[in-house]
Amino acid sequence: MSGMAMMDGIVHTADLEWKPLGPGTAYRLLRVSAETGVWSAILKMEKGAVFAPHKHLGPAEIFILSGSTQDRLGITRPGDYEFEPLGAEHPATTALEESLIHFTAHGPIAFHDDKGRIVMLLDSEFFLKEQQQAPQYSVKKAA
């Protein structure tokens, strides 16, 4: 992908390296768009891993591939789909067991501390910068 936003293509996820995102959490980037800010990834959370409190500055779509998590809406299990609207806020999201999650964000996610101050912005720019430093991914153009 060498720093360019991915268009048509197949991503062989088994060939992608897990990259750290936070304590007990890693990701495999599937797609990022500089034009729209949309990004999609497979997230891996170890049992007990927690996404810090955050606010969705754009909608997000979550599909649980394996494991289970708990967030503001309840417990998710394999096959569950969750939609987070613009402005949704979470006190935390916790992996109840090792979990694989297909996550698509249609805008930034603002992680904040206990005083409400933004401490990290997870957005397309974050992933575009990471891509520029990453080795070539195993991506094949669609025929």
C-alpha positions in Angstrom: 0.0 0.0 0.0 3.1 2.3 0.4 1.3 5.3 1.7 -1.6 5.4 -0.8 -5.2 4.9 0.1 -6.3 1.5 -1.1 -9.0 1.3 -3.7 -10.2 -1.9 -5.4 -8.3 -4.9 -4.1 -8.1 -8.1 -2.0 -6.4 -8.0 1.3 -5.0 -11.3 2.4 -5.4 -10.7 6.1 -3.4 -13.7 7.2 -0.4 -12.1 5.5 -0.7 -8.9 7.5 1.3 -8.2 10.6 -0.5 -7.4 13.8 0.4 -3.9 14.8 0.0 -2.7 18.4 -2.8 -0.2 19.1 -2.7 -0.2 22.9 -2.3 -2.5 25.9 -3.6 -5.9 24.8 -4.9 -4.6 21.5 -3.6 -4.9 18.0 -4.9 -4.3 14.5 -4.6 -5.4 10.9 -5.5 -2.5 8.6 -7.8 -3.4 5.7 -8.5 -0.1 4.2 -8.0 3.7 4.8 -9.4 6.5 2.7 -7.7 10.0 2.8 -10.7 11.4 0.9 -13.5 10.3 3.2 -11.7 9.5 6.5 -13.1 6.0 6.5 -10.9 3.2 7.8 -11.5 -0.5 8.3 -9.5 -2.9 10.4 -9.5 -6.3 12.1 -9.0 -5.6 15.8 -7.6 -8.2 18.2 -8.2 -7.7 21.9 -6.7 -10.0 24.6 -9.0 -11.0 27.4 -9.4 -8.1 29.8 -8.1 -5.5 27.2 -10.0 -2.2 27.5 -10.6 0.6 25.0 -10.4 3.8 27.1 -13.4 6.1 27.3 -14.1 7.6 23.9 -16.5 9.5 21.7 -17.3 8.7 18.1 -16.9 11.8 15.9 -18.3 9.8 13.0 -20.4 6.6 12.9 -18.8 3.2 13.4 -19.8 -0.3 12.4 -18.6 -3.3 14.5 -18.9 -7.0 13.6 -17.7 -9.6 16.1 -15.8 -12.4 14.4 -14.9 -14.3 17.6 -14.8 -13.7 21.3 -17.0 -11.3 23.2 -16.9 -7.7 24.4 -18.9 -5.5 26.7 -19.7 -1.8 26.0 -22.4 0.7 26.7 -25.0 -1.3 24.8 -24.2 -4.7 26.5 -22.4 -7.9 25.6 -21.5 -8.8 22.0 -20.8 -12.3 20.7 -19.6 -13.8 17.4 -21.9 -12.8 14.6 -23.2 -9.7 16.4 -23.3 -6.4 14.5 -23.3 -3.1 16.3 -23.8 0.4 14.9 -22.4 3.4 16.8 -23.9 6.7 15.7 -22.1 10.0 15.4 -21.6 11.4 19.0 -21.9 8.0 20.8 -19.8 8.0 24.0 -18.4 5.0 25.9 -17.1 4.8 29.4 -15.1 1.8 28.2 -15.2 -1.3 26.0 -13.8 -4.4 27.5 -12.9 -7.8 25.9 -14.5 -10.5 28.0 -12.3 -13.1 26.2 -9.8 -12.9 23.3 -11.8 -11.2 20.5 -11.5 -10.5 16.8 -13.5 -7.6 15.6 -14.1 -6.2 12.1 -14.3 -2.4 12.8 -15.1 0.3 10.3 -15.0 3.9 11.4 -16.7 6.6 9.3 -14.8 9.3 11.2 -12.4 9.9 14.1 -12.6 8.4 17.5 -11.6 10.7 20.3 -10.2 9.0 23.4 -10.4 11.0 26.5 -9.1 11.0 30.1 -11.3 11.1 33.3 -11.4 14.9 33.0 -12.8 14.7 29.5 -9.6 15.9 27.8 -8.8 14.3 24.4 -5.6 12.3 24.8 -5.6 10.5 21.4 -7.4 10.8 18.1 -7.8 7.6 16.2 -8.5 8.6 12.6 -7.5 8.0 9.0 -4.4 10.2 9.4 -3.2 7.9 12.2 -3.4 4.9 9.8 -2.1 6.8 6.8 1.0 7.7 8.8 1.4 4.2 10.1 1.1 2.9 6.5 4.0 5.0 5.3 6.3 3.4 7.9 5.0 -0.1 7.3 6.4 -2.8 5.0 4.5 -3.6 1.9 1.2 -5.4 2.6 0.1 -8.4 0.6 -2.5 -6.7 -1.5 -3.5 -7.8 -4.9 -5.4 -5.6 -7.4 -8.8 -7.0 -8.4 -9.0 -8.2 -12.0 
